[in-house]
Amino acid sequence: MAAVSSGRSVMDPQGETGNGMSIDERFKQLYPNVDEEKTPLPRCWSTKDKYTYIGLSQNNLRVHYKGHGKTHRDAASVHATQPIPPTCGLYYFEVKIVSKGRDGYMGIGLSAHGVNLNRLPGWDKHSYGYHGDDGHTFCSSGTGQPYGPTFTTGDVIGCGVNLVDNTCFYTKNGHHLGTAFTDLPPNLYPTVGLQTPGEVVDANFGQEPFVFDIEDMMKELRSRTRLSIYDFPVPESQGEWQALLNRMVSTYLIHHGYCNTAEAFAHITDQPFTEDLTSIKNRQRILKLVLAGRMGEAIERTSRLYPGLLEHNQNLLFMLKCRQFVEMVNGSDVEVCPRKNLVYSPSYNTSSPNRPNSPIQTSVIQSTKSYSNNNKTATTASSKGSTVEELNSQNSAPPSAVAMNGNSDTAPPQIIRTDEDGGNSDVEMDTAEDVQNGHGDLCNGKMSGGCNNSSSNINTNGYQNGDSRTINSGCLETNFDDEDEDMDVDIPITRKCCKPAVERILEFGKELYSMSQRLDREFYEKHQKMLENAFSLLAYSNPWASPVGWQLDPSQREPVCASLNSAILESNNKPRRPPLEVAMVHAEELVRLMASSGLGACAFASISDLLEH
């Protein structure tokens, strides 16, 4: 609550509220639909819009009278810094009477910009006030109307504006006094007026909890608005509306690749289902690869299944490759070559403080140091006559670990689970990063069914100083030539590579930069920003904790996934966005138009709330 005469200071409008919440958080809680960048909320009294006899103190929240106070010509008023935004829906502020002064000629209310401030609120046109000396309300007139009780020192008077029906009400010490004014114009300012010496009041614009329970009243208004939407009359041909809604839901499910759910929904709603399941599944597999961070595979599969799509959409291809660069740094993107029937079951610790829930704890910068050190070790050992087998032994990992570019951190893969027919599940997917720094890795050689071959316990270090090693096991057969067209997304795959990951990343970065120079100059700044963000990851020893580490968050794959999905659909002469999403966007835009038109009901017409209820 605002300050009292004992000297307790008024709340700093930029500080914290009494309940530990910041001022901004408190205002957001009260008025969630207000965009303060466009329509700031009143936070204190204005130092400009006040009469000479008004004095301000304590962060411009305390008002005191400093005039002569002999006649009504000595009255003085002050506005708040901003008008009340219509998107508040229901606005409220309170004024505590610190001292009624000599006569208690005080007025609390609202006024438009430009109103004479040498008057108490309510006496002039577009001015509205509730006066303490007689309890009367004044509506653009010098003649008052009986309304409520008088108020004096220690009382708390609240003023509320219902922007849905354009009415105003007052409260006294937490009690609602009823409607005072109707048919209010928009863009009114909170206003107080004083007239006799010794009058002092403090304002609470929401910095502190109110005496009156305004939030309960807001809930009631929100419920009333929701009911008016539900009760809106629907044409008699309601069946047609229902069929249209069913089709919108069905196209949404198909758009996002939920083929099983789409089939079930079509069956329940008696709709024909004529979509090509193979096409949906192909698109679903590609999107799962993107969400898993396996961009190289996603790009290759897209080019194979949809020839010419990426070639004719270079901006999309550039975005995909920028994401691929990020995933290479992240260790999620791998080079493509299938390995069939592998079962991965090593144990590992994912409690990395630098990168939560990830086995990777080094960046390409750290990998470069390890790679350099291993090269020196190998050179020294060779000069002493060491054999290749001894070098491999020095650089190999323990049975349950894989050496990544010379680093011995454990890095077992994680598997993306799909159903048996190659990724038919609608939403079940673990977007795990399964390979480190662009390298594929093998398990410890133990198959789930067991294997007693002499080579069954395999120590694999991924790459020996950048050179790939051939694995020979009697029970492990890998075909690097024939790619399985129906390969499940969850099979970890790799390609033989003669260079360490860091060199391949740098070469890929050069190719990416070269590609950016050939793209449409219209999007030059956007492309350069994407490159700058991606390349900046290489500047940090721990990129996941860096200022640009947000790029490594799996959630950043989602907009890339959405763009690729839309492009594929558009290439098949389908809409880029499903009608249901378009309808949602239209509804949200209508709410914004309501706000810009000053319709207070927009504050309670929340699309998300309507869907939840």
C-alpha positions as a printed Julia matrix, in Angstrom:
613×3 Matrix{Float64}:
   0.0     0.0     0.0
   1.12    3.59   -0.49
   2.9     5.58    2.19
   1.21    6.78    5.35
   1.79    9.85    7.44
   4.19    7.98    9.74
   6.85    8.48    7.1
   6.96    5.08    5.38
   8.21    5.78    1.85
   6.04    5.34   -1.22
   6.88    2.46   -3.53
   9.56    3.12   -6.14
   7.74    2.72   -9.51
  10.82    0.95  -10.87
  11.48   -1.32   -7.88
   9.7    -4.29   -6.35
   6.21   -4.69   -4.99
   5.42   -5.65   -1.43
   4.9    -9.32   -2.41
   8.4    -9.69   -3.89
   7.19   -9.28   -7.47
   8.81   -6.67   -9.7
   6.69   -3.73  -10.86
   6.75   -4.98  -14.44
   5.67   -8.46  -13.35
   2.87   -7.02  -11.26
   1.53   -4.92  -14.15
   1.8    -7.9   -16.5
  -0.21   -9.96  -14.06
  -2.91   -7.29  -13.83
  -3.0    -6.36  -17.51
  -1.57   -9.25  -19.56
  -2.85   -7.96  -22.91
  -1.27   -4.51  -22.66
   1.76   -3.92  -24.88
   3.57   -1.17  -23.0
   5.86   -0.44  -25.91
   2.8     0.83  -27.78
   0.48    1.88  -24.94
   2.35    2.4   -21.64
   0.43    2.1   -18.4
   0.07    4.99  -15.93
   2.78    4.53  -13.28
   2.99    7.88  -11.52
   1.76   11.49  -11.68
   2.99   13.75  -14.45
   5.41   16.56  -13.62
   4.21   18.43  -16.73
   0.43   17.99  -16.66
  -0.24   19.61  -13.29
  -1.3    22.99  -11.98
   1.17   25.28  -10.19
  -0.34   24.67   -6.75
   0.36   20.94   -6.96
   3.57   19.55   -5.47
   4.92   16.04   -6.14
   7.3    13.91   -4.09
   8.28   10.33   -3.33
   8.75    9.17   -6.92
   5.85   11.36   -8.08
   3.35    9.18   -6.26
   2.62   11.63   -3.42
   0.6    14.78   -4.14
   0.38   17.74   -1.77
  -1.34   21.12   -2.05
   0.81   24.27   -1.89
  -1.64   27.01   -2.88
  -3.66   29.59   -0.89
  -6.92   27.64   -0.8
  -9.2    30.62   -0.32
 -11.72   30.0    -3.14
 -12.57   27.42   -5.81
 -10.24   29.37   -8.11
  -7.36   28.0    -6.05
  -8.23   24.38   -6.95
  -5.47   22.36   -8.64
  -5.31   18.98  -10.38
  -2.69   16.61  -11.8
  -2.85   13.88  -14.47
  -1.06   10.55  -14.57
   1.78   10.22  -17.06
  -0.24    8.09  -19.5
  -3.89    7.53  -20.46
  -5.55    4.22  -19.62
  -4.92    1.68  -22.43
  -8.14    0.05  -23.72
  -6.4    -3.34  -23.68
  -6.56   -3.26  -19.87
 -10.19   -4.33  -20.11
 -10.65   -3.3   -16.49
  -8.36   -0.63  -15.06
  -8.08    0.32  -11.4
  -6.05    2.61   -9.14
  -6.3     3.62   -5.49
  -5.59    6.85   -3.61
  -4.85    6.94    0.13
  -5.8    10.11    1.98
  -2.67   10.87    4.0
  -4.18   14.13    5.3
  -7.51   15.84    4.51
  -5.91   19.22    5.27
  -8.04   22.18    6.29
 -11.33   21.41    4.56
 -10.88   18.12    2.66
 -11.89   19.55   -0.7
 -10.42   16.67   -2.67
 -11.53   15.03   -5.9
 -10.51   11.68   -7.38
 -11.37   10.58  -10.9
 -10.6    10.81  -14.6
 -10.08   13.47  -17.25
  -9.16   13.81  -20.91
  -5.97   15.43  -22.12
  -6.2    19.2   -22.36
  -8.75   19.66  -19.56
  -8.25   22.77  -17.38
  -6.08   21.73  -14.43
  -7.04   24.8   -12.37
 -10.19   22.87  -11.43
 -11.16   19.8    -9.45
 -11.88   16.68  -11.54
 -15.5    16.59  -12.77
 -16.1    20.3   -13.08
 -15.21   20.61  -16.8
 -16.15   18.74  -19.99
 -14.59   15.27  -20.31
 -13.74   15.36  -16.64
 -15.17   13.01  -13.95
 -14.69   13.09  -10.18
 -15.8    11.84   -6.77
 -15.37   14.52   -4.07
 -14.55   13.9    -0.42
 -16.19   16.85    1.27
 -19.76   15.98    0.23
 -19.59   12.47   -1.33
 -21.0    13.74   -4.63
 -19.92   12.78   -8.15
 -19.33   15.4   -10.82
 -19.73   14.52  -14.51
 -18.48   17.33  -16.75
 -20.44   19.79  -14.64
 -20.11   22.05  -11.62
 -23.25   20.51  -10.2
 -22.77   17.26   -8.32
 -25.0    14.25   -7.79
 -25.29   12.3    -4.52
 -23.28    9.1    -4.83
 -21.46    7.79   -1.75
 -19.99    8.59    1.66
 -17.52   11.36    2.32
 -13.87   10.43    2.82
 -11.15   11.77    5.06
  -7.7    11.05    6.52
  -6.81    7.34    6.44
  -9.43    6.32    3.88
  -8.47    4.53    0.68
 -10.54    5.49   -2.37
 -10.37    3.32   -5.49
 -11.38    4.28   -9.02
 -12.12    1.57  -11.59
 -12.81    1.89  -15.31
 -14.66   -0.9   -17.11
 -13.44   -0.55  -20.68
 -15.85   -3.22  -21.95
 -19.0    -1.2   -21.24
 -17.26    2.18  -20.68
 -18.4     2.72  -17.09
 -16.65    3.92  -13.93
 -17.07    2.83  -10.31
 -15.48    3.75   -6.99
 -14.55    1.85   -3.84
 -13.95    2.99   -0.28
 -11.69    0.94    1.95
 -12.27   -2.13   -0.21
 -16.06   -1.79   -0.58
 -17.67   -1.35   -3.99
 -19.81    1.81   -4.1
 -21.57    1.11   -7.42
 -21.44    2.62  -10.9
 -20.7     6.34  -10.9
 -20.42    7.21  -14.61
 -21.49    5.66  -17.92
 -20.68    6.24  -21.59
 -17.13    7.31  -20.89
 -14.95    8.47  -23.79
 -11.63    6.68  -24.5
  -8.12    7.76  -23.5
  -8.86    9.12  -20.04
  -6.13    9.86  -17.48
  -6.24    9.04  -13.75
  -6.6    12.41  -12.01
  -6.64   13.87   -8.48
  -7.45   17.43   -7.4
  -6.82   19.34   -4.16
  -7.99   22.76   -2.96
  -7.03   23.59    0.63
  -3.69   23.7     2.52
  -2.48   20.52    4.21
  -4.13   18.09    1.78
  -1.84   15.15    0.97
  -2.63   11.94   -0.94
  -0.62    8.91   -2.12
  -1.36    6.91   -5.26
  -1.14    3.18   -5.87
  -1.26    2.38   -9.59
  -0.61   -1.3    -8.95
   2.83   -1.15   -7.36
   1.31   -2.69   -4.23
  -1.64   -5.02   -3.66
  -4.92   -3.16   -3.73
  -7.32   -2.96   -0.79
 -10.17   -3.88   -3.16
 -10.1    -7.33   -4.81
  -9.96   -6.13   -8.41
  -8.59   -9.44   -9.72
 -11.77  -11.27   -8.71
 -13.76   -8.71  -10.68
 -11.46   -9.29  -13.67
 -12.16  -13.04  -13.52
 -15.89  -12.31  -13.58
 -15.52  -10.09  -16.65
 -13.39  -12.68  -18.41
 -16.0   -15.37  -17.74
 -18.77  -13.09  -18.99
 -16.89  -12.38  -22.22
 -16.26  -16.08  -22.78
 -19.96  -16.87  -22.34
 -20.94  -14.19  -24.84
 -18.64  -15.84  -27.39
 -20.04  -19.3   -26.66
 -23.61  -17.99  -26.9
 -23.03  -16.22  -30.2
 -25.82  -17.41  -32.54
 -24.77  -19.98  -35.13
 -26.7   -20.33  -38.43
 -29.29  -23.08  -38.62
 -27.08  -25.1   -40.94
 -24.85  -26.01  -38.02
 -24.05  -29.36  -39.59
 -22.16  -27.59  -42.37
 -20.09  -25.69  -39.81
 -19.24  -28.92  -38.0
 -18.16  -30.61  -41.23
 -15.98  -27.61  -42.07
 -14.33  -27.71  -38.64
 -13.72  -31.45  -39.0
 -11.99  -30.89  -42.33
  -9.83  -28.15  -40.79
  -8.71  -30.48  -38.0
  -8.04  -33.27  -40.48
  -5.88  -31.07  -42.73
  -3.96  -29.88  -39.66
  -3.12  -33.47  -38.68
  -2.05  -34.34  -42.22
   0.01  -31.16  -42.52
   2.09  -32.09  -39.48
   2.43  -35.73  -40.47
   0.2   -37.31  -37.83
  -1.04  -39.94  -40.26
  -2.31  -42.49  -37.71
  -4.24  -39.84  -35.81
  -5.55  -38.36  -39.06
  -6.84  -41.76  -40.17
  -8.51  -42.37  -36.81
 -10.07  -38.89  -36.79
 -11.42  -39.35  -40.33
 -12.97  -42.67  -39.29
 -14.61  -41.2   -36.18
 -16.02  -38.19  -38.05
 -17.1   -40.2   -41.12
 -14.79  -38.31  -43.46
 -13.14  -39.87  -46.5
  -9.39  -40.31  -46.13
  -7.71  -40.13  -49.52
  -4.24  -38.93  -48.58
  -1.16  -40.77  -49.79
   0.22  -42.46  -46.65
   3.62  -43.02  -48.24
   4.0   -39.32  -48.91
   3.04  -38.44  -45.35
   5.46  -40.99  -43.92
   8.3   -39.78  -46.12
   7.73  -36.24  -44.95
   7.46  -37.42  -41.37
  10.82  -39.2   -41.54
  12.5   -36.09  -42.92
  11.05  -33.93  -40.16
  12.17  -36.4   -37.51
  15.71  -36.22  -38.86
  15.6   -32.42  -38.58
  14.26  -32.57  -35.03
  17.04  -35.03  -34.18
  19.65  -32.6   -35.5
  20.69  -34.92  -38.34
  20.55  -32.21  -40.97
  22.87  -33.83  -43.51
  20.61  -36.86  -43.72
  17.5   -34.67  -43.86
  18.9   -32.65  -46.76
  20.0   -35.78  -48.64
  16.64  -37.5   -48.15
  14.73  -34.38  -49.2
  16.79  -34.09  -52.39
  16.2   -37.75  -53.17
  12.46  -37.82  -52.47
  11.66  -34.33  -53.79
  14.05  -33.65  -56.68
  14.53  -30.0   -57.5
  12.86  -28.7   -54.33
  16.03  -27.42  -52.67
  17.73  -26.54  -55.95
  14.9   -24.12  -56.73
  14.73  -22.77  -53.17
  18.27  -21.7   -52.37
  17.24  -19.57  -49.4
  15.69  -22.62  -47.75
  18.74  -24.73  -48.57
  20.99  -22.08  -47.03
  18.93  -22.08  -43.84
  19.13  -25.88  -43.66
  22.89  -25.83  -44.16
  23.34  -23.13  -41.53
  21.47  -25.4   -39.16
  23.68  -28.29  -40.28
  26.77  -26.26  -39.36
  25.31  -25.66  -35.89
  24.54  -29.36  -35.5
  28.07  -30.27  -36.56
  29.39  -28.09  -33.74
  26.79  -29.61  -31.44
  27.84  -33.11  -32.46
  24.39  -34.15  -33.64
  24.9   -34.15  -37.4
  26.55  -37.21  -38.94
  27.73  -38.23  -42.39
  25.5   -40.76  -44.07
  26.19  -44.48  -44.41
  23.91  -47.17  -42.91
  24.93  -49.74  -40.37
  22.28  -52.36  -39.89
  21.19  -54.31  -36.84
  23.34  -52.43  -34.35
  22.21  -52.36  -30.74
  23.55  -49.51  -28.62
  23.5   -50.08  -24.89
  26.53  -48.52  -23.17
  26.12  -46.76  -19.84
  27.24  -43.21  -19.43
  26.86  -40.13  -17.25
  24.84  -37.31  -18.77
  25.11  -34.95  -15.82
  27.4   -32.44  -17.5
  27.37  -29.05  -15.8
  28.31  -27.36  -19.06
  25.77  -29.06  -21.27
  22.81  -30.59  -19.41
  21.63  -34.04  -20.47
  24.35  -34.41  -23.06
  27.37  -36.69  -23.18
  29.39  -34.08  -25.12
  31.47  -31.86  -22.87
  33.98  -30.43  -25.3
  33.73  -28.09  -28.25
  35.54  -28.21  -31.55
  38.12  -25.81  -30.1
  38.98  -28.31  -27.36
  38.9   -31.12  -29.89
  41.46  -29.25  -31.99
  43.85  -29.13  -29.03
  43.45  -32.85  -28.41
  43.91  -33.6   -32.08
  47.11  -31.53  -32.19
  48.48  -33.19  -29.06
  47.77  -36.67  -30.44
  49.54  -35.86  -33.68
  52.62  -34.86  -31.7
  52.41  -38.08  -29.68
  52.07  -40.14  -32.83
  55.06  -38.44  -34.48
  57.23  -38.95  -31.42
  56.22  -42.58  -31.1
  56.95  -43.25  -34.77
  60.45  -41.87  -34.4
  61.04  -44.43  -31.67
  59.93  -47.3   -33.89
  56.43  -47.77  -32.49
  54.1   -49.94  -34.48
  50.67  -48.98  -35.78
  49.13  -51.41  -33.31
  50.87  -49.64  -30.42
  49.65  -46.24  -31.66
  46.12  -47.56  -31.85
  46.41  -48.98  -28.38
  47.56  -45.6   -27.04
  44.68  -43.76  -28.65
  41.89  -46.3   -28.15
  39.15  -45.83  -25.58
  38.02  -48.23  -22.86
  35.46  -50.82  -23.95
  32.54  -48.59  -22.94
  33.88  -45.36  -24.37
  34.65  -43.78  -27.73
  37.52  -41.37  -28.3
  36.27  -38.27  -30.06
  38.96  -36.58  -32.14
  41.53  -37.57  -29.59
  39.36  -36.73  -26.59
  38.51  -39.59  -24.29
  35.18  -38.28  -22.98
  32.5   -40.91  -23.12
  30.03  -40.34  -25.89
  27.56  -43.13  -26.48
  24.78  -42.5   -28.93
  21.16  -42.09  -28.05
  18.48  -43.69  -30.16
  15.43  -42.07  -31.71
  12.59  -44.51  -31.12
  10.03  -45.1   -33.83
   7.55  -47.85  -34.44
   8.27  -50.93  -36.46
   7.06  -49.73  -39.84
   9.63  -47.03  -40.15
   8.52  -44.04  -38.12
   4.74  -44.17  -38.11
   4.3   -42.85  -34.6
   2.58  -39.49  -34.52
   4.37  -37.64  -31.75
   6.7   -40.04  -29.97
  10.25  -38.97  -30.64
  13.36  -38.43  -28.57
  15.44  -35.75  -30.23
  18.75  -36.94  -28.87
  22.15  -35.96  -30.13
  23.55  -39.33  -31.07
  27.01  -38.7   -32.49
  29.81  -36.37  -31.47
  31.47  -33.64  -33.59
  30.29  -35.2   -36.81
  31.79  -38.65  -36.08
  29.87  -41.85  -36.0
  30.84  -44.32  -33.27
  30.32  -48.0   -32.66
  29.17  -49.76  -29.56
  31.51  -51.85  -27.49
  31.0   -54.71  -29.87
  28.51  -56.66  -27.77
  25.32  -57.45  -29.6
  22.05  -57.71  -27.69
  21.74  -61.36  -28.63
  25.28  -62.14  -27.54
  28.31  -63.13  -29.64
  31.17  -65.44  -28.74
  33.38  -64.47  -31.65
  36.95  -63.69  -30.77
  36.44  -60.19  -32.06
  33.22  -59.62  -30.16
  34.77  -57.33  -27.56
  35.79  -54.38  -29.71
  37.67  -51.3   -28.62
  36.73  -48.57  -31.06
  38.19  -45.1   -30.99
  36.13  -43.75  -33.88
  39.11  -42.34  -35.8
  42.83  -42.72  -35.34
  44.14  -39.15  -35.58
  41.59  -38.4   -38.24
  41.9   -41.7   -40.15
  38.97  -44.05  -40.18
  39.4   -47.59  -38.91
  37.82  -50.67  -40.4
  35.92  -52.8   -37.92
  36.04  -56.55  -38.48
  33.75  -58.65  -36.38
  32.33  -62.05  -37.09
  28.91  -61.05  -35.82
  28.84  -57.44  -37.06
  28.06  -57.02  -40.74
  27.9   -53.51  -42.18
  27.03  -52.73  -45.77
  28.42  -49.34  -46.8
  27.29  -49.6   -50.4
  23.56  -50.31  -50.44
  21.42  -47.7   -48.77
  18.18  -49.02  -47.46
  15.42  -46.94  -48.97
  13.11  -47.72  -46.05
  15.73  -47.16  -43.39
  14.24  -46.31  -40.02
  15.18  -42.9   -38.7
  16.46  -44.38  -35.46
  19.37  -46.37  -37.0
  22.6   -44.51  -36.2
  24.69  -44.1   -39.34
  28.12  -42.87  -40.3
  30.37  -42.38  -43.3
  34.07  -43.08  -43.57
  36.0   -39.84  -43.38
  39.7   -39.13  -43.76
  39.63  -35.8   -41.9
  38.97  -34.91  -38.27
  35.7   -33.19  -37.42
  37.15  -29.74  -36.84
  38.69  -29.6   -40.34
  35.46  -30.75  -41.93
  33.49  -28.14  -39.97
  35.83  -25.37  -41.1
  35.68  -26.53  -44.73
  31.89  -26.72  -44.49
  31.87  -23.18  -43.1
  33.88  -21.92  -46.09
  31.42  -23.56  -48.47
  28.54  -22.01  -46.53
  30.06  -18.54  -46.77
  30.66  -18.98  -50.49
  27.03  -20.03  -50.91
  25.82  -16.92  -49.07
  27.59  -14.7   -51.6
  25.6   -16.23  -54.45
  22.17  -15.8   -52.88
  19.55  -13.16  -53.51
  20.84   -9.8   -52.24
  17.37   -8.99  -50.97
  18.0   -11.24  -47.97
  21.7   -10.4   -47.61
  21.48   -9.01  -44.06
  19.39  -11.94  -42.87
  21.82  -14.48  -44.33
  24.85  -12.69  -42.89
  23.25  -12.66  -39.45
  22.62  -16.4   -39.67
  26.25  -16.98  -40.64
  27.56  -14.7   -37.91
  25.57  -16.49  -35.24
  26.58  -19.94  -36.45
  30.29  -19.14  -36.91
  30.44  -17.46  -33.49
  30.02  -20.87  -31.86
  33.62  -21.68  -32.82
  34.94  -18.82  -30.7
  34.09  -20.46  -27.38
  35.69  -23.41  -25.59
  32.25  -24.23  -24.17
  29.75  -23.06  -26.8
  26.75  -24.4   -24.87
  27.37  -21.86  -22.09
  28.26  -19.02  -24.49
  26.14  -15.98  -25.44
  25.36  -17.71  -28.74
  24.71  -21.09  -27.14
  20.96  -20.67  -27.6
  21.46  -21.97  -31.15
  22.37  -25.39  -29.76
  19.04  -25.74  -27.97
  16.92  -28.46  -29.65
  13.97  -26.04  -29.75
  15.82  -24.04  -32.43
  15.28  -26.96  -34.82
  11.52  -26.45  -34.79
  11.29  -23.34  -37.02
  13.67  -25.0   -39.5
  11.46  -28.07  -39.44
   8.34  -25.96  -40.04
   9.91  -24.14  -43.0
  11.01  -27.38  -44.66
   7.63  -28.99  -44.08
   5.83  -26.02  -45.64
   8.14  -26.03  -48.67
   7.54  -29.76  -49.26
   3.78  -29.31  -49.03
   3.86  -26.31  -51.35
   5.81  -28.33  -53.91
   2.93  -30.83  -53.84
   0.39  -28.06  -54.49
  -0.79  -28.01  -50.88
  -1.07  -24.91  -48.65
   2.05  -23.86  -46.74
  -0.03  -23.48  -43.6
  -3.05  -25.55  -42.57
  -6.4   -23.7   -42.56
  -6.75  -24.24  -38.79
  -3.54  -22.28  -38.11
  -4.58  -19.56  -40.54
  -7.93  -19.25  -38.74
  -6.09  -18.93  -35.42
  -3.87  -16.17  -36.79
  -6.91  -14.36  -38.18
  -8.65  -14.55  -34.79
  -5.59  -13.16  -33.01
  -5.35  -10.36  -35.55
  -9.01   -9.51  -34.94
  -8.27   -9.2   -31.22
  -5.4    -6.81  -32.03
  -7.75   -4.77  -34.25
 -10.21   -4.63  -31.34
  -7.41   -3.23  -29.18
  -6.39   -0.6   -31.72
 -10.05    0.41  -32.05
 -10.35    0.91  -28.3
 -12.66   -2.05  -27.64
 -11.94   -3.13  -24.07
 -13.41   -6.6   -24.52
 -10.2    -7.54  -26.34
  -8.56   -7.9   -22.91
 -10.76  -10.9   -22.14
 -11.11  -12.42  -25.62
  -8.06  -14.65  -25.29
  -7.84  -17.31  -28.02
  -5.72  -19.62  -25.84
  -8.17  -19.33  -22.93
 -11.08  -20.19  -25.2
  -9.28  -23.3   -26.47
  -8.36  -24.43  -22.96
 -11.96  -24.16  -21.81
